[in-house]
Amino acid sequence: MTEKYRLECPGCWVSFDDHYTLDCPMGCRALIRTYYHTRQLDIKELPGIFRYIDWLPVEHSLPLDAGPISYRSDAFAKELDLAHLIVTFSGYWPERGGNILTCSFKELEAQPTYLRLQEKGSGVLQISSAGNTGRAFCQISALTGVPVVVVVPAENADRIWTTEKAENVCLITVEGDYTDAIELGRQVCTVPGIIAEGGARNVARRDGMGTTLLDGTLAAGRLPDYYFQAVGSGTGGIAAWEAAERLVGDGRFGTHRPELHLSQNAPFIPMVRAWEGGRDRIVPADMPDAEAAIASVSADVLTNREPPYGVKGGVYDALVATAGKMYAVTNDEARAAGALFSGLEGIDLDPAAAVAVGSLVRAVEEGSIDPGKVVLLNITGGGYDRVREDHEQHRIEPFLRLPAGARIEGEVRGEIAGWVASHA
Ligand SMILES: Cc1ncc(COP(=O)(O)O)c(C=O)c1O
């Protein structure tokens, strides 16, 4: 059987087979990409994101009806005087068919990532998260039984819940913030049998997230002119750019790549500063007083200190290629815009999604978009209040609670290795 896709490096253009490969085999500092043999997207009769399986790096699907939903907004569009506003929503909103029970687009990443590992690799996945990504991977673990090791900041442990009991999750909490969880996660991956999920470097995560643009484009009937999303790593923005390239290649949705309008939550705005400074890399001055800045934002899932910004094929390249723009949205702006959206559209939002709404309000006020064109607003999370009405939430108890600066050695290492041995 010919493979449905190949991987290619945008640094040296070498193409190669997938063995759960995260990096260019020639050593380029670049985000490798998928190239699918199917040029025209054929929507399949499968649930959730597997409708788009043609452009997912997996052979099989999961029986989960959890994908993005898109609709044309009336009320919020009218409020902003926008002629064509498409809302793409990833979360729980059964009245509109939204059935992502952990309430964020991180489940779009988790589903193909698990499958790709099963099909193309081996080992137990490790995820570091501020909360949403960890919860999404735990949910897929709960539904499929596949084991996972999740590291989160201790104060975000209450965000790790699932709607079915999870028996195969090793939850590790660490005192500190998202950056500390990422650092500890790196060490956890040195335990034999544990494999890094790879973040933005994982094509399954990017192509899974890219289904938001596919869904929004189908709802609009053409590629949108503008794409709005809040970013921390920027992976969703990169994914939207890559999905747009595929849709242009498809030939039925237009040739215009949507401009990426990406937002961060002020005062922690490293990518906004680098972009506005005309730089293709983030420098320390882009993150002044990082700890205090991170502690003060309302959307802490957006506080990644090492986003794939300057890497080839990363956020900077995506912004250049699409003539994009970045926004620094304050907590107050996000709250006000989020409340306006929720009041008019009828669903509660993740604080990160409220940041994206804030950037759209700002773009309209500043006149940085043409209100007559097609706008896609990516609501990356929401429905937390709504899901509590319909579903039980099972908290996951930490397997290990580690102090700030902990190292994965000695007894701690032994305990994690023992967990892997008994669950893999
Ligand atoms: C709800 C939500 N929106 C947006 C983001 C930003 O995603 P990214 O920067 O990976 O595209 C996150 C990240 O965790 C998130 O949880």
Ligand as a Chemical Component Dictionary entry (heavy atoms), coordinates in Angstrom:
data_LIG
# 
_chem_comp.id                   LIG 
_chem_comp.type                 NON-POLYMER 
_chem_comp.pdbx_formal_charge   0 
_chem_comp.three_letter_code    LIG 
# 
loop_
_chem_comp_atom.comp_id 
_chem_comp_atom.atom_id 
_chem_comp_atom.alt_atom_id 
_chem_comp_atom.type_symbol 
_chem_comp_atom.charge 
_chem_comp_atom.model_Cartn_x 
_chem_comp_atom.model_Cartn_y 
_chem_comp_atom.model_Cartn_z 
_chem_comp_atom.pdbx_ordinal 
LIG C1 C1 C 0 -8.259 27.394 24.700 1  
LIG C2 C2 C 0 -6.930 27.668 24.079 2  
LIG N1 N1 N 0 -6.840 28.582 23.093 3  
LIG C3 C3 C 0 -5.676 28.882 22.501 4  
LIG C4 C4 C 0 -4.503 28.274 22.886 5  
LIG C5 C5 C 0 -3.234 28.609 22.169 6  
LIG O1 O1 O 0 -2.894 27.561 21.331 7  
LIG P1 P1 P 0 -1.612 27.536 20.410 8  
LIG O2 O2 O 0 -0.761 28.692 20.783 9  
LIG O3 O3 O 0 -0.965 26.217 20.703 10 
LIG O4 O4 O 0 -2.108 27.650 19.011 11 
LIG C6 C6 C 0 -4.528 27.326 23.921 12 
LIG C7 C7 C 0 -3.301 26.656 24.368 13 
LIG O5 O5 O 0 -3.272 25.871 25.276 14 
LIG C8 C8 C 0 -5.768 26.999 24.520 15 
LIG O6 O6 O 0 -5.862 26.074 25.492 16 
# 
loop_
_chem_comp_bond.comp_id 
_chem_comp_bond.atom_id_1 
_chem_comp_bond.atom_id_2 
_chem_comp_bond.value_order 
_chem_comp_bond.pdbx_ordinal 
LIG C1 C2 SING 1  
LIG C2 N1 SING 2  
LIG C2 C8 DOUB 3  
LIG N1 C3 DOUB 4  
LIG C3 C4 SING 5  
LIG C4 C5 SING 6  
LIG C4 C6 DOUB 7  
LIG C5 O1 SING 8  
LIG O1 P1 SING 9  
LIG P1 O2 DOUB 10 
LIG P1 O3 SING 11 
LIG P1 O4 SING 12 
LIG C6 C7 SING 13 
LIG C6 C8 SING 14 
LIG C7 O5 DOUB 15 
LIG C8 O6 SING 16 
# 
